[in-house]
Amino acid sequence: MENEIDSIRLNFDQNGLFVLNICLAVVMFGVALGLSLQDFRNIIKAPKPALVGITSQFLLLPLLTFLLVLIIRPEPSLALGMILLAACPGGNISNFMSQLAGGNSALSVTLTAFSTVLAIIFTPLNLQFWGSLYPPTLAILEKVSIDPMEVFQTIVLILGIPLVAGMLVNYWKPNLSKVLSRILKPLSIAIFIGLVIAAFAKNTDIFTNHIHHVVFLVFIHNAVALSSGFFMGRITGLDVRDCRTLAIETGIQNSGLGLLLIFSFFEGLGGMALIAGWWSIWHIVAGLSLSFFWNARKSSVTSLS
């Protein structure tokens, strides 16, 4: 018999979904306004931190998430929500957190851009691969009959195109790019937070009755993500500024993209939406707390090796 949490569906109408699409595109456009081809050239000149970060983001985190699912064995929709979040790229708020934490801001921005580009391929690939290895989540994927190509097209539209457009504006009109960036970044983030709150408000009973199922899962999952990014950097010999950046880039996921995919392809499947919705809140709390902690210990950056 299907678990209760696997049978609930969150209410999120087409208008809300359309606004969420636009908001995510604007967020990505705002991030891209601060990027140039030189940022990518710099990575080619010194590729190690970026390669370690991408490995942490798209290979290590999905693997650790899958192992976590095998250990905890949550309800199928919760497990699939965890796998989907691990398959998403880093969120753009990570750039602010990395700077606050005394991390490598340039590396943070570049990793956000790189992970967004690679998410076009790796997000549907990781979702399908890891979701198919666990029988309970495979059953959901087969029932939904999700087409990885449709996920690919959606990500191209809301992330890929705004990324290219933002970089073109920055290249042709750098002064305009700076003005737009100052306006769009805080505005788009505020709108997104408003949408998350609106989604909660429309489904108050569901969240009240079931939020206890995801609080512990998200806490553990996010802690694993943050820790794995940091220690991946330490193991590969990166300096502590880069390690802090990798921790934040790996632990701050684009949960907005996750919510969009859940409402677009999984009809607001309850467990998945609860995981992504609570992650949207918790990763900000955890990320900022860690950033403030590291900010207070900036003097330790030069003493660690």
C-alpha positions as CSV (number, residue, x, y, z in Angstrom):
1,M,0.0,0.0,0.0
2,E,1.3,3.4,-0.9
3,N,2.7,5.5,2.0
4,E,0.5,8.5,2.8
5,I,3.3,11.0,2.1
6,D,3.9,9.4,-1.3
7,S,0.3,10.0,-2.2
8,I,-0.1,13.7,-1.3
9,R,0.2,16.4,-3.9
10,L,1.0,20.0,-3.3
11,N,-1.2,22.7,-4.9
12,F,0.7,25.0,-7.2
13,D,-1.2,26.4,-10.2
14,Q,0.1,27.1,-13.7
15,N,0.4,30.9,-13.0
16,G,2.6,30.2,-10.0
17,L,4.7,27.7,-12.1
18,F,5.1,30.3,-14.8
19,V,6.2,33.0,-12.3
20,L,8.7,30.5,-10.8
21,N,10.1,29.8,-14.3
22,I,10.5,33.5,-14.9
23,C,12.1,34.1,-11.5
24,L,14.7,31.4,-11.9
25,A,15.6,32.7,-15.3
26,V,16.0,36.2,-13.9
27,V,18.2,34.9,-11.1
28,M,20.4,33.1,-13.6
29,F,20.5,36.2,-15.8
30,G,21.5,38.3,-12.8
31,V,24.4,35.9,-12.0
32,A,25.5,35.9,-15.6
33,L,25.7,39.7,-15.7
34,G,28.9,39.4,-13.6
35,L,30.5,36.7,-15.8
36,S,32.8,37.0,-18.7
37,L,34.8,34.7,-20.9
38,Q,37.9,35.7,-18.9
39,D,36.4,33.9,-15.9
40,F,36.4,30.7,-17.9
41,R,39.9,31.3,-19.2
42,N,41.1,31.7,-15.7
43,I,39.8,28.3,-14.8
44,I,41.7,26.8,-17.8
45,K,44.9,28.4,-16.5
46,A,44.4,27.0,-12.9
47,P,41.8,24.2,-13.3
48,K,42.3,22.2,-10.1
49,P,39.9,24.1,-7.7
50,A,37.1,24.2,-10.2
51,L,37.6,20.5,-11.2
52,V,37.5,19.5,-7.6
53,G,34.4,21.6,-7.1
54,I,32.6,20.1,-10.1
55,T,33.6,16.6,-8.9
56,S,32.2,17.4,-5.4
57,Q,29.0,18.8,-6.9
58,F,28.0,16.3,-9.5
59,L,29.8,13.1,-8.6
60,L,30.5,13.0,-4.8
61,L,27.3,14.5,-3.5
62,P,24.9,12.3,-5.6
63,L,26.9,9.2,-4.5
64,L,26.8,10.2,-0.8
65,T,23.1,11.0,-1.2
66,F,22.4,7.6,-2.6
67,L,24.4,5.9,0.3
68,L,22.4,8.1,2.7
69,V,19.1,6.8,1.2
70,L,20.3,3.2,1.5
71,I,21.1,3.8,5.2
72,I,18.0,5.7,6.3
73,R,15.6,4.2,3.8
74,P,13.0,7.1,3.8
75,E,9.7,6.9,2.0
76,P,10.2,6.7,-1.8
77,S,9.1,10.2,-2.6
78,L,11.4,11.6,0.1
79,A,14.3,9.6,-1.3
80,L,13.7,10.8,-4.8
81,G,13.5,14.4,-3.5
82,M,16.9,13.9,-1.9
83,I,18.4,12.5,-5.1
84,L,16.9,15.3,-7.2
85,L,18.3,18.0,-4.9
86,A,21.8,16.3,-5.1
87,A,21.5,16.4,-8.9
88,C,20.8,20.2,-9.0
89,P,23.6,22.8,-9.5
90,G,24.7,25.2,-6.8
91,G,22.4,28.2,-5.9
92,N,23.5,31.7,-6.7
93,I,23.1,32.8,-3.1
94,S,26.2,30.7,-2.5
95,N,28.3,33.6,-4.0
96,F,27.3,35.9,-1.2
97,M,27.8,33.3,1.5
98,S,31.3,32.4,0.1
99,Q,32.3,36.0,0.3
100,L,31.0,36.4,3.8
101,A,32.8,33.2,4.9
102,G,36.2,34.4,3.7
103,G,36.2,32.0,0.8
104,N,37.3,32.5,-2.7
105,S,34.6,34.7,-4.3
106,A,36.0,34.3,-7.8
107,L,36.0,30.5,-7.5
108,S,32.4,30.6,-6.1
109,V,31.1,32.7,-9.0
110,T,32.9,30.5,-11.6
111,L,31.7,27.3,-10.0
112,T,28.1,28.6,-10.0
113,A,28.4,29.3,-13.7
114,F,30.1,26.0,-14.5
115,S,27.7,23.9,-12.5
116,T,24.8,25.7,-14.1
117,V,26.1,24.9,-17.6
118,L,26.9,21.3,-16.7
119,A,23.5,20.9,-15.0
120,I,21.9,20.9,-18.4
121,I,23.4,17.4,-18.8
122,F,24.2,16.2,-15.3
123,T,20.9,17.0,-13.5
124,P,18.7,14.8,-15.7
125,L,21.5,12.2,-15.9
126,N,22.1,12.0,-12.2
127,L,18.4,12.0,-11.4
128,Q,17.8,9.1,-13.8
129,F,20.9,7.1,-12.9
130,W,20.8,7.3,-9.1
131,G,17.0,7.2,-9.0
132,S,17.0,4.0,-11.1
133,L,19.4,2.2,-8.8
134,Y,17.0,2.3,-5.8
135,P,13.9,0.2,-6.5
136,P,11.3,2.4,-4.6
137,T,12.4,5.5,-6.5
138,L,12.7,3.6,-9.8
139,A,9.0,2.7,-9.3
140,I,8.1,6.4,-9.2
141,L,10.3,7.3,-12.2
142,E,8.6,4.5,-14.2
143,K,5.1,5.6,-13.1
144,V,5.8,9.2,-14.0
145,S,7.6,8.1,-17.2
146,I,9.9,11.2,-17.0
147,D,11.7,11.9,-20.2
148,P,15.3,13.1,-19.5
149,M,15.3,15.1,-22.7
150,E,12.3,17.1,-21.5
151,V,14.2,17.9,-18.3
152,F,17.2,18.8,-20.4
153,Q,15.0,21.2,-22.5
154,T,13.5,22.8,-19.4
155,I,16.9,23.4,-17.9
156,V,18.2,24.9,-21.1
157,L,15.3,27.4,-21.2
158,I,15.5,28.6,-17.6
159,L,19.2,28.4,-17.0
160,G,21.2,28.0,-20.2
161,I,19.6,30.8,-22.3
162,P,19.6,33.4,-19.4
163,L,23.3,32.5,-18.7
164,V,24.3,33.2,-22.3
165,A,22.1,36.4,-22.5
166,G,23.6,37.8,-19.3
167,M,27.1,37.2,-20.5
168,L,26.3,38.9,-23.8
169,V,24.9,41.9,-22.0
170,N,28.0,42.1,-19.8
171,Y,30.2,41.9,-22.9
172,W,28.4,44.5,-25.1
173,K,27.1,46.8,-22.3
174,P,29.3,46.4,-19.2
175,N,28.0,49.6,-17.5
176,L,24.4,48.5,-18.1
177,S,25.3,45.1,-16.8
178,K,26.5,46.5,-13.5
179,V,23.3,48.6,-13.0
180,L,21.1,45.6,-13.8
181,S,23.0,43.3,-11.6
182,R,22.6,45.5,-8.6
183,I,18.8,45.6,-9.2
184,L,18.1,42.1,-10.3
185,K,20.0,40.0,-7.8
186,P,18.2,41.2,-4.7
187,L,14.9,41.6,-6.5
188,S,14.9,38.1,-8.0
189,I,15.9,36.5,-4.7
190,A,13.2,38.3,-2.8
191,I,10.6,37.2,-5.4
192,F,11.8,33.6,-5.1
193,I,11.5,33.7,-1.3
194,G,8.1,35.1,-1.7
195,L,7.1,32.2,-4.0
196,V,8.4,29.6,-1.6
197,I,6.3,31.3,1.2
198,A,3.3,31.4,-1.1
199,A,3.7,27.7,-1.9
200,F,3.8,26.9,1.9
201,A,0.8,29.2,2.5
202,K,-1.3,27.3,-0.1
203,N,-0.5,24.0,1.5
204,T,-0.5,24.8,5.2
205,D,-2.2,21.7,6.3
206,I,0.1,19.4,4.3
207,F,3.2,21.1,5.7
208,T,1.8,21.1,9.3
209,N,1.0,17.4,9.2
210,H,4.1,16.2,7.4
211,I,7.0,18.6,7.9
212,H,8.3,16.4,10.7
213,H,9.1,13.7,8.1
214,V,11.7,16.0,6.4
215,V,13.3,18.1,9.1
216,F,15.8,15.5,10.2
217,L,16.4,14.2,6.6
218,V,17.2,17.7,5.3
219,F,19.4,18.5,8.3
220,I,21.5,15.3,7.8
221,H,21.6,15.6,4.0
222,N,22.7,19.3,4.1
223,A,25.3,18.6,6.7
224,V,26.7,15.8,4.5
225,A,26.7,18.2,1.5
226,L,28.5,21.0,3.3
227,S,31.0,18.6,5.0
228,S,31.8,16.6,1.8
229,G,32.6,19.8,-0.1
230,F,35.0,21.1,2.5
231,F,36.8,17.8,3.1
232,M,37.0,17.1,-0.7
233,G,39.0,20.3,-0.9
234,R,41.2,19.4,2.1
235,I,41.9,15.9,0.7
236,T,43.0,17.3,-2.7
237,G,45.3,19.9,-1.1
238,L,43.4,23.1,-1.7
239,D,43.9,26.0,0.6
240,V,41.3,26.7,3.3
241,R,39.7,29.6,1.3
242,D,38.9,27.3,-1.5
243,C,37.7,24.6,0.9
244,R,35.2,27.0,2.4
245,T,34.0,27.9,-1.1
246,L,33.6,24.2,-2.0
247,A,31.7,23.5,1.2
248,I,29.2,26.2,0.4
249,E,29.0,25.5,-3.3
250,T,28.2,21.8,-2.6
251,G,25.8,22.5,0.3
252,I,23.8,25.3,-1.2
253,Q,21.8,23.7,-4.0
254,N,19.5,25.4,-6.5
255,S,16.3,24.2,-4.7
256,G,14.3,26.5,-6.8
257,L,15.2,24.4,-9.9
258,G,14.3,21.4,-7.9
259,L,10.8,22.7,-7.0
260,L,10.3,23.7,-10.6
261,L,11.1,20.2,-11.9
262,I,8.9,18.6,-9.2
263,F,5.9,20.7,-10.1
264,S,6.6,20.4,-13.8
265,F,7.3,16.7,-14.1
266,F,6.1,15.0,-10.8
267,E,2.8,17.0,-10.3
268,G,3.9,18.3,-7.0
269,L,4.6,14.9,-5.5
270,G,4.3,15.5,-1.8
271,G,7.5,14.0,-0.4
272,M,9.7,15.5,-3.1
273,A,8.1,18.9,-2.7
274,L,8.4,18.8,1.1
275,I,12.1,18.0,0.9
276,A,12.8,20.7,-1.7
277,G,10.7,23.3,0.1
278,W,12.3,22.7,3.5
279,W,15.7,22.6,1.9
280,S,15.0,26.0,0.4
281,I,14.7,27.4,3.9
282,W,17.2,25.3,5.8
283,H,20.2,25.6,3.5
284,I,20.0,29.4,3.9
285,V,20.0,29.1,7.7
286,A,22.8,26.5,7.7
287,G,24.8,28.3,5.0
288,L,24.6,31.7,6.7
289,S,25.4,30.2,10.1
290,L,28.5,28.5,8.8
291,S,29.5,31.7,6.9
292,F,29.2,33.9,10.0
293,F,31.2,31.3,12.0
294,W,34.0,31.3,9.4
295,N,33.7,35.1,9.1
296,A,34.5,35.4,12.8
297,R,37.6,33.2,12.3
298,K,39.0,34.9,9.2
299,S,42.4,35.2,10.9
300,S,42.6,31.4,10.9
301,V,42.7,31.3,7.1
302,T,46.4,32.0,6.9
303,S,47.2,29.6,9.7
304,L,45.6,26.5,8.2
305,S,47.2,24.5,5.6
